[in-house]
Amino acid sequence: MIKGGHSFYGQEIGVLVFSQNSPRALGDPGHAGTFDFQVHYEIVDGKFSDLINGSDEIKQKLVNAVRNLKEKGVKAVVGDCGLMSLYQQEMAAEGGLMTISSSLVLLPLAWQLIGKNGSVGILTGHSELLKESHLRACGYDDSIKIKIQGMQDEPHFSEVVIHGGSELDVNRMRADVLSAVEKLTANSDVRALVIECSNLGTFSADIYERFGIPVFDIVTGAKLLRYSLNPPRYY
């Protein structure tokens, strides 16, 4: 029996995206081809800079966006900007849907999976903009060892993501990402990596192949939510 009440069906995972016209590659949650299931997009009037310090206004916009998706029949939500982590609790509790606001939600999980041994690397868009408040809102505490590497000094990333360039060269961006991860892992005990910046999930496979460490990005979170809503039936 199929119950009515919604205008569309079959899109159980919602993706919150900001109202910016950035180029998107496969692997970025802002590109629908990234997913092997259908998703529904909800555009939030804002930009990543609104979440550096946050405000009641942007918090309410994010909560309302989750509520809108719930009213449409969506069952779970992921965010397209890692700094949405600032309002993880509010989005999930007040929005009323399972929510992974940011891949940073996976940070405590990654720490557990490596046996609380070594450290978890965080690849972020800008290391000076990612604050302790963004981490703690997602379950980070002082027992979790982390190492943070920003992308702000990588030329093509800075051009496209930070300064709003309109043309993305996948190969140049790949080179930037691998350069940053090289810096992160050099002479360190990083045993897993969380990619905070959702624009960089395109290169998770490149990172694993080059450095041999497990990689967690926001698409990891989306697939986790999808599985929780549609576990396989074995008998």
N, C-alpha and C positions, 0 to 999 in steps of 0.2 A: 504494500500500500504506500503510495507516494502522497504526502501531505502538501497541500498548496499553501500559498501565503507569500511567495517570493517571485520576483520578476525573472530570475535566472537560477539555474541549478548546475551542479557539477564543479563549482569553483569553491573548494572548501578552505583553501589557504589564501589569505589576503596579504598584500604587500603595500606598506605605506611608503610613498615616495614624495619627496619635496617638489614644489612647483618650479623646478629649474630645468633648463633644456640642455643638460649635459649629454655628451655622446656615451652610449652604453654598448659594451661588448658582451658576447656570450660569456656566461659565468658571473656576470653582474645581475643581482636580483631585479634591477630595473629593466632587464631584457627578458621578455617572456619566454624566449627560446631556451633560456637557462634551465628551465624546469621540465621534467618528464611527466608533469601533470599540469592541469590548468590552474592558473592563479587569477585573482581579481585585484586590480590596482585601485588604491584610494589615494588621491592627490591631496597632500597637506600644504596649505599656504605657509611656506616658510623656507628656510635654508639652514645648512649645517651650522652656520655661525650663530644662529639663534640658540643653539644648544651648548655653546661653550660655557656660558654661565647659567643659561636657562632663565625662564620667567614663568609666571603664572599663565601668561597668554599662550606661550608655545606648549606648555603642559596641557592646557585645556584643549588646544587644537589637536594634539595627539590622542588624548582620551576620547574626544568627540569622533575622531577618525575611526578608532576601534569600535565605538558604539555604532557608527554608520555601517561598518562592515557586518556587525552582528545583526543589525536590522535587515540586511540584505541576505542573510542566511549563511554567511561565511562563519567557519567554526574555529579558526585559529589565525594568528597574525604574526608576521615578521616585519622588522623595520629595515629600511634601505639606507640608513645612516647609523654608523656605530655609536655616535654620540646620543642617539635616542635612549641609550642605556640609562641616562640621567633620570628617566621617568618610567623605568621598567615596572615598578610596583604599582604606580598609579594607572598605567595603561592596562595592566592585567586585572587589577582589582576593580577599578572604576569603569573600565571599558567592558569588562564582563566576558572576555575571551582569553583562552590560552595565548600568551604573547611571548615572543622572543624579540625584544626590542632591538637587540644587538647581539652579535656573536660573542660579546663579552659575557653574556649569560653562561656561555660554555666554559669560561675560565675555571671555575671551581671543579667542573667535571674533568677537564684536562689535567688539572693538578692531581685529582684522585687517580686518574688512569695511569699516570706515570709514577704512582706509588709515593707521592709527596717527596720525590727524590730528584734533585736537579732543579730546574726552573722551567717556567712556561714563558716563552717569548710572545710579545705582543707587537704586531706590525700595525702601526697607526698612521693615519694621514699626516698628522702633525703632532710631534711629541710634546710640544708646549701647550697644545689645546686639549689634549687628553688629560683629565685631572683625576685626582683620587676619588672625587665624588662620583665620577662616571663608573669607576671600578666598584666602589662599595655598593652602589645601587644595584649591582648585579651579583652580589654575594661574595665579593673579594674581602678577605681579611688579612691581617698581618702574618698569618701562618703560611700564606701562599707566596712562594718565591717567584718573582717575575723579572723579566728584562724587557725594556721597551725600546723600540726603534721607530723613529719617525721617517716619513717619506718626503719631508719638506725640502730636503736638499737634493732630491733626485730630479733632474731637469724636466723631463717630459711630464712626470706626475705633477710637478709644481705648475707647469704651463696649463695643463688640462683641468686638473681637479681643484687646485687651490686658486688659480687665477681665472678659471672659467673658460679655457680654450675650447673651441668648437670642433677640433679635429683630433681624434685619438688614433695613434699609430700603435697597434698591438705589439709589434716587435720591440719598439722603443720602450713601451711601458713594461714589457716583460724584462728587458734589460735593467730597468730601474728597480723593479721589484727584487730581482736576484741580487743586485748590488746591495740593496738595503738588508736583505736577509743574510748576505755574506758578512756585513758589518755586525749584525745581531748575533750571529753564531760564532764569530771568530773568538777563540780563546774563552769560550763560555760553556756553561753546562746546560744550555737550552735543550730540552728533550721533547718538546711539543710546541706548536705555534698556533696562536689565535690571531686571525686577520681581522682587526677591528674595522678597517675601511672596506666597506662593501664593494667598492669599485675594483678591488684587487682579487676577488675570488676567482677571476678568470685564470689566475696563475697558480692556483693551489697545486695542480699536478706538477708544474715546473719546479715548484719549491720542493715537493716531496722527492721528485726524481733527482734533483741536484744535491739535496742535503739529507735525505733519508729520515726526516722527522715527520710525525703525523701533523696534519694541518686541519684546523677547525675554522670554518667561515660561516657566514650567515646562511648559505645554502645548506650546510650541514644541519643547521637549526630547522630550516624549512622542511627538510626531508625527515627529521626526527618527528616534527609535528604531524606531518602527513602520515607517517607510519603509525603514530599513536591513534589516529582517527580511522585508519584502514589497515589494521593488522591482518596478516594473511590467515586464511582459514585452512587448516591442515586436514580436517576430516569433515 
